[in-house]
Amino acid sequence: MAESMAGGEAPARSPGLMDLIFIEGFEGQTIIGIDDSELRTPQPLRIDLTAGLPRSAACSSDRIGDTIDYGRVRTALRALLDTHRLQLLEAFAERVAQLLLEDFGAHWVRVVVVKPKKFDDVEAVGVAIERRRDEALRAQDHGHGWPGRGAAGF
């Protein structure tokens, strides 16, 4: 699970000198999964995300346009839950990461996507990914961000 940023803790891997904007405990319903039962009925997802910006201009300007507006991110997440056609949490987390990097100008992101109570004897299952803007640009330029490797990334 994501560390609590409100408590002043740093993410698992330090993104360097960045201002971190985060949303914790975003909850929504969506159809996602590989089992037939998961593909018929919306199920709950919880999303925690942290986005890094090098020294946000908003620290000096006090203007929302100089940072990532988490209200707009929330709206984008709601739209994504309603429109995606992905099956795996990994692919969904990747889509969220790309949204933050490409549409919101983040330089670094950490996205945690959780299915609470997926199994009766497990609190939650999920995935956590980290991405950097430079990696995202490389992936666009080379197909998978792995120069000199085949389409499967090997």
MDTraj code that builds the backbone (N, CA, C; nanometers):
import mdtraj as md
import numpy as np

residues = "MET ALA GLU SER MET ALA GLY GLY GLU ALA PRO ALA ARG SER PRO GLY LEU MET ASP LEU ILE PHE ILE GLU GLY PHE GLU GLY GLN THR ILE ILE GLY ILE ASP ASP SER GLU LEU ARG THR PRO GLN PRO LEU ARG ILE ASP LEU THR ALA GLY LEU PRO ARG SER ALA ALA CYS SER SER ASP ARG ILE GLY ASP THR ILE ASP TYR GLY ARG VAL ARG THR ALA LEU ARG ALA LEU LEU ASP THR HIS ARG LEU GLN LEU LEU GLU ALA PHE ALA GLU ARG VAL ALA GLN LEU LEU LEU GLU ASP PHE GLY ALA HIS TRP VAL ARG VAL VAL VAL VAL LYS PRO LYS LYS PHE ASP ASP VAL GLU ALA VAL GLY VAL ALA ILE GLU ARG ARG ARG ASP GLU ALA LEU ARG ALA GLN ASP HIS GLY HIS GLY TRP PRO GLY ARG GLY ALA ALA GLY PHE".split()
xyz = np.array([
    [0.0829, -0.1183, 0.0000],
    [0.0000, 0.0000, 0.0000],
    [0.0875, 0.1248, 0.0000],
    [0.0320, 0.2332, -0.0430],
    [0.1078, 0.3584, -0.0484],
    [0.1319, 0.4114, 0.0910],
    [0.2504, 0.4686, 0.1079],
    [0.2798, 0.5316, 0.2353],
    [0.1974, 0.6590, 0.2468],
    [0.1641, 0.6973, 0.3663],
    [0.0859, 0.8179, 0.3876],
    [0.1724, 0.9410, 0.3696],
    [0.1389, 1.0228, 0.2715],
    [0.2133, 1.1453, 0.2495],
    [0.1732, 1.2494, 0.3526],
    [0.0517, 1.2405, 0.4029],
    [0.0060, 1.3377, 0.5012],
    [0.0934, 1.3330, 0.6262],
    [0.1486, 1.2159, 0.6564],
    [0.2336, 1.2016, 0.7728],
    [0.3765, 1.2451, 0.7464],
    [0.4026, 1.2962, 0.6263],
    [0.5356, 1.3458, 0.5952],
    [0.6328, 1.2382, 0.5507],
    [0.5842, 1.1160, 0.5260],
    [0.6727, 1.0090, 0.4835],
    [0.6997, 1.0214, 0.3346],
    [0.8195, 0.9849, 0.2937],
    [0.8557, 0.9874, 0.1531],
    [0.8071, 0.8601, 0.0849],
    [0.7857, 0.8639, -0.0475],
    [0.7516, 0.7414, -0.1176],
    [0.8660, 0.6417, -0.1103],
    [0.8382, 0.5178, -0.1481],
    [0.9368, 0.4106, -0.1359],
    [1.0673, 0.4448, -0.2063],
    [1.0615, 0.5038, -0.3237],
    [1.1819, 0.5455, -0.3945],
    [1.1759, 0.6963, -0.4100],
    [1.2743, 0.7659, -0.3611],
    [1.2732, 0.9114, -0.3648],
    [1.2813, 0.9608, -0.5082],
    [1.1880, 1.0467, -0.5491],
    [1.1930, 1.0988, -0.6850],
    [1.2913, 1.2136, -0.7006],
    [1.3719, 1.2441, -0.6007],
    [1.4643, 1.3566, -0.6069],
    [1.3996, 1.4801, -0.5473],
    [1.4541, 1.5950, -0.5824],
    [1.4011, 1.7199, -0.5297],
    [1.2767, 1.7593, -0.6076],
    [1.1632, 1.7169, -0.5571],
    [1.0363, 1.7444, -0.6231],
    [0.9320, 1.7789, -0.5193],
    [0.8365, 1.8591, -0.5635],
    [0.7168, 1.8807, -0.4834],
    [0.6225, 1.7660, -0.5175],
    [0.5618, 1.7071, -0.4170],
    [0.4765, 1.5908, -0.4371],
    [0.3312, 1.6269, -0.4122],
    [0.2492, 1.6009, -0.5114],
    [0.1055, 1.6208, -0.5012],
    [0.0460, 1.4808, -0.4939],
    [-0.0478, 1.4573, -0.4044],
    [-0.0989, 1.3215, -0.3896],
    [-0.2490, 1.3181, -0.3696],
    [-0.3060, 1.2038, -0.4041],
    [-0.4456, 1.1706, -0.3750],
    [-0.4401, 1.0345, -0.3086],
    [-0.4968, 1.0240, -0.1912],
    [-0.5006, 0.8971, -0.1178],
    [-0.6428, 0.8485, -0.1037],
    [-0.6616, 0.7208, -0.1260],
    [-0.7900, 0.6588, -0.0979],
    [-0.9011, 0.6959, -0.1939],
    [-0.8679, 0.7333, -0.3176],
    [-0.9715, 0.7570, -0.4180],
    [-1.0453, 0.6253, -0.4397],
    [-1.1756, 0.6286, -0.4356],
    [-1.2546, 0.5064, -0.4514],
    [-1.3531, 0.5211, -0.5648],
    [-1.3676, 0.4136, -0.6403],
    [-1.4628, 0.4114, -0.7497],
    [-1.4990, 0.2691, -0.7849],
    [-1.5922, 0.2569, -0.8748],
    [-1.6374, 0.1269, -0.9222],
    [-1.6053, 0.1168, -1.0699],
    [-1.5631, -0.0016, -1.1131],
    [-1.5352, -0.0236, -1.2550],
    [-1.5399, -0.1723, -1.2857],
    [-1.5481, -0.2023, -1.4126],
    [-1.5392, -0.3410, -1.4573],
    [-1.3945, -0.3652, -1.4976],
    [-1.3303, -0.4577, -1.4281],
    [-1.1909, -0.4916, -1.4557],
    [-1.1638, -0.6306, -1.4002],
    [-1.0862, -0.7090, -1.4714],
    [-1.0503, -0.8413, -1.4225],
    [-1.0392, -0.9416, -1.5347],
    [-1.0094, -1.0651, -1.4967],
    [-0.9942, -1.1715, -1.5948],
    [-1.0984, -1.2816, -1.5778],
    [-1.1642, -1.2846, -1.4634],
    [-1.2684, -1.3841, -1.4392],
    [-1.4010, -1.3358, -1.4966],
    [-1.4826, -1.4294, -1.5469],
    [-1.6125, -1.3927, -1.6033],
    [-1.6955, -1.3091, -1.5070],
    [-1.6932, -1.3443, -1.3796],
    [-1.7734, -1.2710, -1.2812],
    [-1.7270, -1.1256, -1.2677],
    [-1.5984, -1.1008, -1.2869],
    [-1.5450, -0.9648, -1.2773],
    [-1.5823, -0.8790, -1.3974],
    [-1.6119, -0.9438, -1.5085],
    [-1.6372, -0.8717, -1.6319],
    [-1.7847, -0.8383, -1.6527],
    [-1.8681, -0.8754, -1.5565],
    [-2.0108, -0.8468, -1.5658],
    [-2.0588, -0.7415, -1.4681],
    [-1.9926, -0.7339, -1.3530],
    [-2.0393, -0.6460, -1.2465],
    [-1.9280, -0.5511, -1.2034],
    [-1.9578, -0.4207, -1.1963],
    [-1.8551, -0.3283, -1.1458],
    [-1.8118, -0.3679, -1.0051],
    [-1.6859, -0.3482, -0.9779],
    [-1.6308, -0.3792, -0.8460],
    [-1.5506, -0.2598, -0.7962],
    [-1.5294, -0.2537, -0.6664],
    [-1.4579, -0.1378, -0.6121],
    [-1.3081, -0.1428, -0.6426],
    [-1.2533, -0.0239, -0.6687],
    [-1.1094, -0.0045, -0.6793],
    [-1.0723, 0.1118, -0.5893],
    [-0.9546, 0.1031, -0.5320],
    [-0.8992, 0.2155, -0.4559],
    [-0.7693, 0.2563, -0.5244],
    [-0.7518, 0.3854, -0.5421],
    [-0.6331, 0.4374, -0.6097],
    [-0.5644, 0.5379, -0.5180],
    [-0.4350, 0.5186, -0.4998],
    [-0.3493, 0.6163, -0.4322],
    [-0.2479, 0.6599, -0.5361],
    [-0.2277, 0.7884, -0.5480],
    [-0.1282, 0.8339, -0.6429],
    [-0.0492, 0.9507, -0.5861],
    [0.0753, 0.9565, -0.6289],
    [0.1652, 1.0656, -0.5944],
    [0.2307, 1.1107, -0.7232],
    [0.2286, 1.2417, -0.7473],
    [0.2889, 1.2982, -0.8675],
    [0.3918, 1.4017, -0.8262],
    [0.5078, 1.3953, -0.8862],
    [0.6158, 1.4877, -0.8534],
    [0.6378, 1.5916, -0.9613],
    [0.6591, 1.7142, -0.9157],
    [0.6955, 1.8263, -1.0026],
    [0.8219, 1.8897, -0.9463],
    [0.9192, 1.9196, -1.0309],
    [1.0355, 1.9912, -0.9793],
    [0.9924, 2.1307, -0.9337],
    [1.0145, 2.1608, -0.8098],
    [0.9818, 2.2915, -0.7501],
    [0.8648, 2.3591, -0.8188],
    [0.7463, 2.3191, -0.7798],
    [0.6241, 2.3736, -0.8367],
    [0.6220, 2.5260, -0.8268],
    [0.5931, 2.5909, -0.9383],
    [0.5837, 2.7372, -0.9403],
    [0.4740, 2.7866, -0.8470],
    [0.3777, 2.7008, -0.8169],
    [0.2673, 2.7399, -0.7289],
    [0.3161, 2.7742, -0.5878],
    [0.4317, 2.7236, -0.5492],
    [0.4862, 2.7574, -0.4169],
    [0.5105, 2.9076, -0.4049],
    [0.5440, 2.9717, -0.5152],
    [0.5680, 3.1156, -0.5157],
    [0.4485, 3.1947, -0.5660],
    [0.3804, 3.1424, -0.6685],
    [0.2736, 3.2187, -0.7334],
    [0.1393, 3.2087, -0.6615],
    [0.1171, 3.0985, -0.5899],
    [-0.0109, 3.0722, -0.5243],
    [-0.1243, 3.0604, -0.6266],
    [-0.0924, 3.0110, -0.7477],
    [-0.1922, 2.9934, -0.8526],
    [-0.2063, 2.8458, -0.8866],
    [-0.3299, 2.7985, -0.8958],
    [-0.3568, 2.6582, -0.9249],
    [-0.3038, 2.6178, -1.0628],
    [-0.2980, 2.7102, -1.1563],
    [-0.2476, 2.6802, -1.2893],
    [-0.0999, 2.6472, -1.2926],
    [-0.0298, 2.6709, -1.1826],
    [0.1136, 2.6443, -1.1753],
    [0.1454, 2.5122, -1.1063],
    [0.0442, 2.4278, -1.0893],
    [0.0655, 2.2987, -1.0255],
    [-0.0321, 2.1978, -1.0847],
    [-0.0366, 2.0802, -1.0295],
    [-0.1339, 1.9796, -1.0709],
    [-0.2592, 1.9985, -0.9865],
    [-0.3689, 2.0240, -1.0507],
    [-0.4977, 2.0454, -0.9843],
    [-0.5593, 1.9095, -0.9521],
    [-0.5556, 1.8686, -0.8249],
    [-0.6061, 1.7353, -0.7924],
    [-0.7558, 1.7237, -0.8117],
    [-0.8279, 1.8340, -0.8191],
    [-0.9696, 1.8286, -0.8545],
    [-0.9880, 1.7817, -0.9983],
    [-0.9019, 1.8318, -1.0869],
    [-0.9062, 1.7875, -1.2273],
    [-0.8580, 1.6436, -1.2413],
    [-0.7598, 1.6043, -1.1609],
    [-0.7130, 1.4658, -1.1641],
    [-0.8263, 1.3737, -1.1204],
    [-0.8973, 1.4120, -1.0162],
    [-1.0111, 1.3321, -0.9667],
    [-1.1147, 1.3135, -1.0770],
    [-1.1473, 1.4202, -1.1471],
    [-1.2436, 1.4127, -1.2566],
    [-1.1930, 1.3188, -1.3665],
    [-1.0652, 1.3271, -1.3995],
    [-1.0065, 1.2407, -1.5021],
    [-1.0093, 1.0938, -1.4581],
    [-0.9849, 1.0678, -1.3300],
    [-0.9909, 0.9304, -1.2796],
    [-1.1324, 0.8754, -1.2896],
    [-1.2318, 0.9564, -1.2565],
    [-1.3724, 0.9130, -1.2679],
    [-1.4042, 0.8773, -1.4136],
    [-1.3615, 0.9617, -1.5061],
    [-1.3860, 0.9352, -1.6483],
    [-1.3160, 0.8070, -1.6923],
    [-1.1933, 0.7859, -1.6467],
    [-1.1193, 0.6655, -1.6816],
    [-1.1899, 0.5406, -1.6297],
    [-1.2383, 0.5445, -1.5071],
    [-1.3114, 0.4301, -1.4521],
    [-1.4329, 0.3964, -1.5375],
    [-1.4969, 0.4978, -1.5932],
    [-1.6176, 0.4771, -1.6732],
    [-1.5898, 0.4297, -1.8153],
    [-1.4713, 0.4588, -1.8696],
    [-1.4493, 0.4364, -2.0120],
    [-1.3434, 0.3322, -2.0487],
    [-1.2548, 0.2971, -1.9578],
    [-1.1473, 0.2038, -1.9947],
    [-1.2051, 0.0665, -2.0279],
    [-1.1285, -0.0106, -2.1009],
    [-1.1673, -0.1481, -2.1327],
    [-1.0519, -0.2429, -2.0996],
    [-0.9822, -0.2139, -1.9924],
    [-0.8651, -0.2923, -1.9535],
    [-0.9054, -0.4064, -1.8617],
    [-0.8255, -0.5113, -1.8608],
    [-0.8539, -0.6258, -1.7759],
    [-0.7621, -0.6327, -1.6542],
    [-0.6373, -0.5912, -1.6689],
    [-0.5407, -0.6067, -1.5604],
    [-0.5187, -0.4770, -1.4843],
    [-0.4977, -0.4898, -1.3539],
    [-0.4673, -0.3725, -1.2722],
    [-0.3383, -0.3070, -1.3184],
    [-0.2424, -0.3868, -1.3650],
    [-0.1155, -0.3319, -1.4137],
    [-0.1396, -0.2358, -1.5303],
    [-0.2227, -0.2765, -1.6246],
    [-0.2532, -0.1921, -1.7406],
    [-0.3312, -0.0674, -1.6977],
    [-0.4214, -0.0835, -1.6034],
    [-0.4974, 0.0320, -1.5539],
    [-0.4037, 0.1306, -1.4838],
    [-0.3145, 0.0804, -1.3993],
    [-0.2191, 0.1672, -1.3298],
    [-0.1301, 0.2396, -1.4304],
    [-0.0891, 0.1706, -1.5354],
    [-0.0083, 0.2331, -1.6398],
    [-0.0853, 0.3466, -1.7065],
    [-0.2134, 0.3256, -1.7330],
    [-0.2959, 0.4297, -1.7952],
    [-0.3058, 0.5516, -1.7034],
    [-0.3206, 0.5288, -1.5737],
    [-0.3255, 0.6400, -1.4780],
    [-0.1920, 0.7143, -1.4772],
    [-0.0822, 0.6400, -1.4766],
    [0.0503, 0.7021, -1.4767],
    [0.0693, 0.7881, -1.6015],
    [0.0323, 0.7363, -1.7167],
    [0.0479, 0.8111, -1.8414],
    [-0.0402, 0.9359, -1.8424],
    [-0.1574, 0.9261, -1.7857],
    [-0.2465, 1.0412, -1.7734],
    [-0.1781, 1.1534, -1.6950],
    [-0.1176, 1.1180, -1.5824],
    [-0.0505, 1.2180, -1.4995],
    [0.0727, 1.2759, -1.5675],
    [0.1493, 1.1919, -1.6352],
    [0.2710, 1.2374, -1.7016],
    [0.2400, 1.3227, -1.8245],
    [0.1456, 1.2768, -1.9048],
    [0.1190, 1.3430, -2.0322],
    [0.0203, 1.4589, -2.0214],
    [-0.0885, 1.4397, -1.9487],
    [-0.1940, 1.5413, -1.9443],
    [-0.1773, 1.6419, -1.8312],
    [-0.1075, 1.6024, -1.7257],
    [-0.0954, 1.6908, -1.6099],
    [0.0480, 1.7381, -1.5855],
    [0.1417, 1.6957, -1.6680],
    [0.2772, 1.7481, -1.6608],
    [0.3622, 1.6980, -1.5458],
    [0.3218, 1.5879, -1.4824],
    [0.4046, 1.5319, -1.3752],
    [0.5373, 1.4850, -1.4338],
    [0.6428, 1.4906, -1.3536],
    [0.7735, 1.4413, -1.3959],
    [0.8004, 1.3023, -1.3399],
    [0.7304, 1.2666, -1.2335],
    [0.7446, 1.1361, -1.1671],
    [0.6096, 1.1013, -1.1073],
    [0.5711, 0.9742, -1.1141],
    [0.4457, 0.9310, -1.0524],
    [0.4628, 0.7966, -0.9850],
    [0.3853, 0.7788, -0.8817],
    [0.3692, 0.6478, -0.8183],
    [0.2200, 0.6246, -0.8105],
    [0.1743, 0.5127, -0.8664],
    [0.0320, 0.4807, -0.8707],
    [0.0118, 0.3449, -0.8040],
    [-0.0819, 0.3399, -0.7102],
    [-0.1196, 0.2155, -0.6438],
    [-0.2673, 0.1919, -0.6741],
    [-0.2971, 0.0752, -0.7306],
    [-0.4356, 0.0385, -0.7600],
    [-0.4665, -0.0886, -0.6819],
    [-0.5755, -0.0840, -0.6058],
    [-0.6083, -0.1912, -0.5134],
    [-0.7515, -0.2391, -0.5358],
    [-0.7677, -0.3725, -0.5347],
    [-0.9004, -0.4325, -0.5281],
    [-0.9201, -0.4757, -0.3831],
    [-0.9999, -0.4005, -0.3065],
    [-1.0238, -0.4411, -0.1678],
    [-1.1099, -0.5672, -0.1613],
    [-1.0785, -0.6550, -0.0686],
    [-1.1581, -0.7750, -0.0416],
    [-1.1832, -0.8603, -0.1655],
    [-1.0831, -0.8693, -0.2528],
    [-1.0956, -0.9544, -0.3713],
    [-1.1199, -1.0993, -0.3310],
    [-1.0513, -1.1404, -0.2256],
    [-1.0691, -1.2744, -0.1710],
    [-1.1146, -1.2614, -0.0267],
    [-1.1909, -1.3594, 0.0213],
    [-1.2441, -1.3546, 0.1579],
    [-1.1359, -1.3477, 0.2645],
    [-1.0217, -1.4093, 0.2397],
    [-0.9175, -1.4176, 0.3416],
    [-0.8016, -1.3206, 0.3170],
    [-0.8228, -1.2201, 0.2301],
    [-0.7177, -1.1237, 0.1978],
    [-0.7775, -0.9833, 0.2069],
    [-0.7070, -0.8949, 0.2741],
    [-0.7519, -0.7556, 0.2867],
    [-0.7641, -0.6879, 0.1505],
    [-0.6616, -0.7041, 0.0671],
    [-0.6619, -0.6398, -0.0636],
    [-0.5534, -0.7006, -0.1515],
    [-0.5733, -0.6886, -0.2824],
    [-0.4698, -0.7220, -0.3801],
    [-0.4514, -0.5988, -0.4672],
    [-0.3341, -0.5879, -0.5269],
    [-0.3146, -0.4708, -0.6105],
    [-0.1777, -0.4640, -0.6713],
    [-0.1493, -0.3484, -0.7266],
    [-0.0234, -0.3240, -0.7944],
    [0.0211, -0.1814, -0.7654],
    [0.1517, -0.1628, -0.7568],
    [0.2099, -0.0291, -0.7420],
    [0.3148, -0.0133, -0.8516],
    [0.3085, 0.0989, -0.9228],
    [0.4072, 0.1257, -1.0270],
    [0.4629, 0.2663, -1.0079],
    [0.5833, 0.2868, -1.0548],
    [0.6456, 0.4190, -1.0593],
    [0.6909, 0.4437, -1.2016],
    [0.6712, 0.5666, -1.2476],
    [0.7146, 0.6049, -1.3815],
    [0.7732, 0.7453, -1.3767],
    [0.8652, 0.7711, -1.4684],
    [0.9249, 0.9037, -1.4843],
    [0.8925, 0.9542, -1.6241],
    [0.8851, 1.0840, -1.6373],
    [0.8534, 1.1447, -1.7661],
    [0.9543, 1.1043, -1.8729],
    [1.0840, 1.1037, -1.8416],
    [1.1846, 1.0674, -1.9415],
    [1.1661, 0.9238, -1.9895],
    [1.1204, 0.8347, -1.9008],
    [1.0934, 0.6968, -1.9409],
    [0.9726, 0.6911, -2.0329],
    [0.8724, 0.7713, -2.0046],
    [0.7521, 0.7739, -2.0878],
    [0.7848, 0.8228, -2.2278],
    [0.8708, 0.9221, -2.2385],
    [0.9104, 0.9734, -2.3698],
    [0.9899, 0.8696, -2.4468],
    [1.0790, 0.7986, -2.3777],
    [1.1562, 0.6919, -2.4424],
    [1.0638, 0.5826, -2.4932],
    [0.9619, 0.5489, -2.4145],
    [0.8680, 0.4444, -2.4550],
    [0.7936, 0.4844, -2.5813],
    [0.7601, 0.6116, -2.5956],
    [0.6933, 0.6589, -2.7163],
    [0.7878, 0.6522, -2.8362],
    [0.9130, 0.6871, -2.8158],
    [1.0104, 0.6900, -2.9245],
    [1.0522, 0.5508, -2.9708],
    [1.0565, 0.4548, -2.8797],
    [1.1100, 0.3228, -2.9124],
    [1.0079, 0.2110, -2.8966],
    [0.8838, 0.2430, -2.8855],
    [0.7834, 0.1387, -2.8750],
    [0.7631, 0.0897, -2.7339],
    [0.8710, 0.0516, -2.6663],
    [0.8598, -0.0014, -2.5308],
    [0.9617, 0.0593, -2.4362],
    [1.0346, 0.1586, -2.4793],
    [1.1335, 0.2197, -2.3927],
    [1.2584, 0.1359, -2.3735],
    [1.2759, 0.0348, -2.4574],
    [1.3910, -0.0533, -2.4466],
    [1.4652, -0.0516, -2.5793],
    [1.5483, 0.0504, -2.6034],
    [1.6176, 0.0606, -2.7327],
    [1.6938, -0.0669, -2.7643],
    [1.6824, -0.1116, -2.8894],
    [1.7577, -0.2272, -2.9337],
    [1.6961, -0.3605, -2.8962],
    [1.5793, -0.3593, -2.8360],
    [1.5152, -0.4854, -2.7989],
    [1.3937, -0.5076, -2.8851],
    [1.3497, -0.6307, -2.8918],
    [1.2357, -0.6664, -2.9750],
    [1.1046, -0.6161, -2.9174],
    [0.9973, -0.6398, -2.9895],
    [0.8663, -0.5917, -2.9507],
    [0.8221, -0.6459, -2.8159],
    [0.8692, -0.7634, -2.7790],
    [0.8310, -0.8195, -2.6499],
    [0.9161, -0.7644, -2.5369],
    [1.0138, -0.6788, -2.5693],
    [1.0965, -0.6193, -2.4662],
    [1.2147, -0.7060, -2.4256],
    [1.2439, -0.8134, -2.5032],
    [1.3541, -0.9041, -2.4704],
    [1.4701, -0.8826, -2.5628],
])
top = md.Topology()
chain = top.add_chain()
for i, resn in enumerate(residues, 1):
    res = top.add_residue(resn, chain, resSeq=i)
    for name in ("N", "CA", "C"):
        top.add_atom(name, md.element.get_by_symbol(name[0]), res)
traj = md.Trajectory(xyz[None], top)
